[in-house]
């Protein structure tokens, strides 16, 4: 069987025997562990060396990494990928900026990846590329003569054409994306938005079979592959006795009811709106005072980008203000923790929380929502309050769905979650688990790989 080659911006710093990581890394590791293969990407280091680092083997996986120069990092990573693409892909046009030299830097780094990767590729290798950093990679690999099957999975949303077209280089990006054989999206909404762009603005014609489009003289296939979680593994971590003891200790310091949120500190996650909704909840439901704690866990990410520094400052101010307004000598309503936790701490904490607030303004999927559901005790499950704009809402429609821009609606949902009878909680939880078992992480990986292999 052909070898699997995974390419992502970062190669996770994995070690032999390490506990499973979250999200992209978990999915990629899973795919590679089973059959072995190669994982290529940025080392995470900045240097002037253009030489690939020595390869490293972790079990059946061979890791190849390269460094980026300061200029590459500034133009590609901080610049076009995270300063332009990320906000636009999440519908935050006002937070995006655009500079042609940064776009040139983005293309240059995609080409650098292609140049370092090409000598490692054997005929018949399947190349699975991940995410918005590498939209131009297939085109650059083709220019270097590779004819292997190459697929891209986009972990973020793909926005409506009118939003995507606010990027001045949108046409070049779409042309580059169409050099892939298979484009995978998290939801049908994202896939449809992409096809819409290609048909209306690039003279594409829908082709057989479903989801394929004929454009720029070739056929590009598209599909929907919602990423999932290992349901049983999450539950086992939540229940493990050593983990539970720790969670119970943490729990003992909190009030009777816990509302939990866990995110990377990112403006797309809707934290500011969520804090405002919690403040509204406190104002409207005084009977809950002294009984409820809202815990927001949000480790800083991309902290050398201005928009990220700003949201961090704003949240610190808001957390202090809300606590100043409502706290009592023996009660602090909002706990804001700027750090990350190991999964064996996080999963039992999910199990302890009566409600989980997952209210991004936009999200490709959102794995926290799925992890929370998987971690619950089926007899006594907590309630998921989920943004209608998270990809996960397509599958988890048994959650309490909210509009993250509607403070009053979110405050109502918190009250409803905390007073929901156990029968209703069980019913909703069961419905979500059923969907999640069907769309597990294994399914995501197997379906994408099979479609790439046999297209
Ligand atoms: P992210 O935007 O990073 O991922 P998400 O899907 O929520 O968001 O995944 C985060 C992962 O990191 C989860 O597994 C979570 O447990 C972990 N995590 C988050 N905060 C943590 C903390 N404080 N401590 C420890 N672990 C923490 C991108 C897209 C998403 C998409 C994923 C996967 O933006 O929409 O769901 O990729 O495709």
Boltz pocket constraint, residues with backbone or C-beta under 6 A from the ligand:
constraints:
  - pocket:
      binder: B
      contacts: [[A, 21], [A, 22], [A, 23], [A, 24], [A, 155], [A, 156], [A, 227], [A, 262], [A, 263], [A, 264], [A, 297], [A, 298], [A, 299], [A, 339], [A, 340], [A, 341], [A, 342], [A, 343], [A, 346], [A, 363], [A, 364], [A, 365], [A, 366], [A, 367], [A, 368], [A, 369], [A, 371]]
      max_distance: 6.0
